[in-house]
Each structure stands twice: as structure tokens, then as C-alpha cells.
Amino acid sequence: MKYNVEVMISLKKGMLNPEASTIQRALALLGYEVHKTETLDIVKFSMDKDNEELVKSEVEDMCEKLLCNPVIQDYQISINPQQD
């Protein structure tokens, strides 16, 4: 069965986010009032596996080894069966 996978990666709470700070300052210079800015990376892909638990296990392994830095980043995984 095919599964659509989405991994959302963000900095852990309390980590400095210079990219978000720069965006917030630039928006303020353009006259927009923004109270909180975050950056988020989203990685989407599909996998062909026998069941959702196998997909989840492999995606967690991908996150820990390659997709994010678990020391400073959090991730959320969304898995949905692909509709034919």
C-alpha cells in the first residue's frame, strides 16, 4: 500500500531563530505588525509499505538520522494512505 508522508520540522522552544527574526524585522519595516514569527520546513514524500507502523518506524529513523537535528529541532509526522 502507498502512503503519503509529511514531516514538519521546527526549532525546539527556546532555540534562537535568526531567520524568523529577520523576517519579522523586515515585515515591520514594511509596515506590517507581526507578534510572532516561526520558520518551518516541510518535507513531503510517498512510501510503499505493508502497513502504517512500518512507514512510521522508517520515517522516524529518517528524521533522527538525516531530515533534522534532534538536538535543536522537533518534528511531527503525518501519514495518510494514498487514495487511488
N, C-alpha and C positions, 0 to 999 in steps of 0.2 A: 504494500500500500504506500502511496505517496503522501508526504506530509509537508505543509508549508511551515517554515520556521522563521520567527522574527526574534532577534536578540537586541534588546535596548541596553546600551552601555552608558553609564554616567559616573561622574566622580562621586566618591563617598562623601557623606556630610562632613563638613569641616575642612575639606581639601580646597586649596586655592584654585580658582578657575580663571586664569588670566584672559582666556578667550571670551568668556561670558562678561567679564569686567570691561573689556574693550568694546564689546557690542553695546553694553549698557551706556557707557560714556558717549559713544558715537550717536546713539539714539537720542540722548539728552541734548547733544549739540544740534541735532536736527529738530529739536523742539518737542520730542516725544517723552512723556513721563513713564518710566518703567521702574517698578519697585523691585523686581527680582528677575534675574536672567540666568538661565542654565543652558549648557550645551549638552546634546545627546547624540550619540552615534547609534544608528540603526542598521543592522546587518540582516538581510533577508535572503533566504535560500530554500531549496526543497530537498528532501531526502526520501529515499525509497527503502523502507524497513518493514519488518513484520508487524511491529506494534509501537505504540507511542512511548512506552517505557524505554525501549531501545533507543529511540530518537532522543529522548530527554537525556539519557545517560551519555550518549555520544556528544550532544550539544554542550552539556556541562563540561565534558572533557575538553572540547574545543575552546570554550571560554577560559578555562583555567590555564590552558597551555598556549593559546595563540590570540584569541579575539580581544582579551582585556588583561589588564594588570590587576589581579585580585587584591593587591596590597592597597591600591588607591582608588579602584573602581568597583562599582556594583553592576550587576547585570540582571535583567529579567528576561525570561524565555517564554515565548508564546508559540504553541504548537497546535496546528489545525489540520485535520485530514483534508486532502485536496479533493475538491469536487470535480468530477469528470463531466 
